[in-house]
Amino acid sequence: MKNLCFFMLTFTLLLGYWEGSFLTGVNELKASPLANTGDLDSSYGNLLAFVDASEKIPTHSRALPNIKVWGGEMEILNGNKDPKTIDGTDFGSSFPKRKRVHKFLIDNSIGTGDLNIDDIRLEGIGAEEFGVNAEQMFVPAGASKILEITYKPTSLGVHPATLLLCNDDCDKSLYTFDIQGNAECEDYNLYLIPFDVSCPSARDGHIETYIESISSDAYAYKWSNGLTTSYLSDLLPGLYRLTVEDNYGCSSVKSVRVNGGIDFTPPQVKTKSATIQLNAYGSASIKPEDIDDGSSDECGIAFKRVVPANFSCQNAGVNIVKLIVTDVSGNTSTGEAVVVVEDANPIAKSRDFNLSLNHLGNAVLSPFTLNAGSYDICGIKKLSLSQTNFTKEDVGENMIILTVTDSYGNTSTSSSKVTIFDPFPTIEQHKEEEGVVVIKKQKKNKADLKKGLDAKGMMAWVEL
């Protein structure tokens, strides 16, 4: 970068010579820091020797940038080695993983040329704890831009670093200043949440822990009872102390007491519905377990009972019962449940039957005729048949269903074969076609028939 600045100055002076004028300020250049650093090569020294310092050099107007850096309202001088909080170069105290962002103004407001910063970087033993929001920056003439530096430490201690801005302002081509931050142990919040022993003789106390912290997500636990977990359970009443250490070696200590107690809390009763059926003798019963849906008590349940527990035909349908739960301390709670008592379906029994039509061609069948001993423990309300009236159309075998309905609407069925006989057959002669006889809905040629006795001894048309 310094060689670049030297080239730009050399080129400017030569250009002024050939145009009949030189840049104003060569005398100042001789007295500048660059001229005294010993970094200029021999050609640069020869050029200065070529110019007569006593001679007045006219001004040749050229566009040149000018860099300044501001922290707040304070200018940060090039090469500053003393970080301060007032200008933001000292980031103050923080703790690991906590982010702090400071903004600095890169100022080219008095420059007559654009400012190019082609390399922005951090150096030093603490450089890795900082970050910048840009690796390069272009600042137009007469303008300014913001550079952000972030401090997010990953370890404890003081972290010094140096910011380097490599730019084309030739008298400040390498603009540097020191920054620093200090990471200390975080004063994180440690919470111990005790849960007291529920019963005087129980061992069911426990302690939960909760930590509010930004810097760490790994902790080592050490309790006064020797355990190393974040959660303690199965505790007796007493005082418990916890020491927590994070992965940076920072620690916090807190104590909490677990108290004993007397059980005045009644059991929690949970019930569920149940459905039962009467047995063959018309009775049924339930147990507490049939309607208990997980009743509980911190000190334990002594016994449970149901009222009422026994049912008969008179209880068929919906019933409200009570579940009474008593714990070991004598506390009692009651819950209600619905018990549906169902009467079992009736038993349907039927028999086959032969039925003859009367002289009018009709017959009626009663369900009691087909009933063969159907029964229900709580009583039968109704018997019914799928068909009770019969005509000549039904001559022959018919499947008839007997339905038995009990007092509570439950039903059962049984099938029977009912055979219909016609002791008075009729001869139907087709009225439109002579010589044709209709027997049982079938047309027969009269020539193939004769009048005679059928199998039942009745006069009818019979086949020859």
Beta strands, then each sheet from edge to edge (+ up, - down):
strand 1: 68-71
strand 2: 74-75
strand 3: 90-94
strand 4: 100-108
strand 5: 115-123
strand 6: 130-132
strand 7: 137-139
strand 8: 143-151
strand 9: 157-167
strand 10: 174-183
strand 11: 189-195
strand 12: 205-212
strand 13: 219-223
strand 14: 232-235
strand 15: 238-246
strand 16: 251-258
strand 17: 274-277
strand 18: 283-285
strand 19: 301-307
strand 20: 310-312
strand 21: 317-327
strand 22: 332-342
strand 23: 353-356
strand 24: 363-364
strand 25: 380-385
strand 26: 389-390
strand 27: 396-406
strand 28: 411-421
strand 29: 428-429
strand 30: 436-439
strand 31: 442-445
strand 32: 449-453
strand 33: 459-463
sheet 1: 2+ 1- 4+ 8- 6+
sheet 2: 3+ 10+ 9- 5+ 7-
sheet 3: 11+ 12- 14+
sheet 4: 13+ 15- 16+
sheet 5: 17+ 22+ 21- 19+
sheet 6: 18+ 20-
sheet 7: 23+ 28+ 27- 25+
sheet 8: 24+ 26-
sheet 9: 29+ 30- 31+
sheet 10: 32+ 33-
end
